[in-house]
Amino acid sequence: MAPAAVMAAGALLGIVAPLLSAAPGLPAHVASLVLSAGWAWAALAFAVGLTQTSRVASAVLACASLVVAVIAYYVTKAASGDFRTLDPRNPVLGAVHTDWGTVVSKSLVWCVIAVVLGSLLGLAGNLAQGGGLPGLLLRLVVPVIAVVDTSQRLRFDAPLQGGVSATTWAVVRCAAVVTALVLIGHAIFARRGRS
């Protein structure tokens, strides 16, 4: 992937995820749950690394794509009114303003996380191009992250958010397990084919 395509992918993820959360209808809600999940963002960074030939480019571009996604996400949420609060200087009239302090602080925290994890996931994606057990273990990173992420969401968030969320996360977790099994099976058959 070219650097421009990587940045565009990050921006698209950052913009679409919060926009879908405000969109009406079940498909938009499900898509928002999927695109807002940590594993989906990890998959972006991993995929960026997987498409690069250089380890340095993998780490840098993956991290940059997530930083762009974080900034786009919080700018979109702010533009949608998610950070509006009562104006403390004029609470009686019900005046509201955007709490830019919260927008900036959350963006900064997630940008730091994006730099660290994006670099590691991009590098993992690049190294996953290799064969053998190390390559297989690295190709399993995103499915494992998806299983852990969705399991936590099913345990803590699903009871509060209802059936659609629980079903979405259960399906994603099942798909992640199937993906992991397919990757393992492919590696076994590829090794037997070479023997």
C-alpha positions, 0 to 999 in steps of 0.5 A: 500500500502506498503511504497515501492509501494507508493514510486514507484507510486510517481516515476512512476508519476514523470517520466512518466508525463514529458516523455509523454509530449515529446512523439509523438502522440495524446494519449501521449499528452492527457496522459501528460496533465492528469498526469501533472495536479495538481489534478492527483498529489492530487489524488495520495496523497489521494489514498495513505492515503486511503490505510493506516490504520494509520493516521500518516502513511497516512500523511507521506507516501502521502507526501513522495510519492509526494516528490519522484514524484517531484524529479523524475519529475524535474530530468527527465525534466533536463535529457530531456534537458528542463533546457538547456540554453546558457552558459554565459561564451561562448555565441558566440559558442552557448554552452549550459549547464543545469541550475541546479539552476533552477532545484534545486529551482523549485524542492525545492519549489514543495517539500515544497508544496508536504510536506504540501499538501501531508500530508493533502491529505493523512490524508483526504484519511485516514479519507475518509474511515469513513462513514456519512457526514464527510466521504462523504465530504472527498471523494469529495476532489479529484473530487472538486480539479479536477473541480477547476483545470480543470476550471482554465486551461480551463479559462487561458491555453486552449486559448493558448494551443488549442483544444486538451488541452481544450477537455482533460480538459473539459472531465476531468472536466465532469468526476470529476462532474460525479464521485462526483454525483456517490459518493453522490448517493452512500452515499444516497442509503447506508444511506437509506439501513441502515434506 
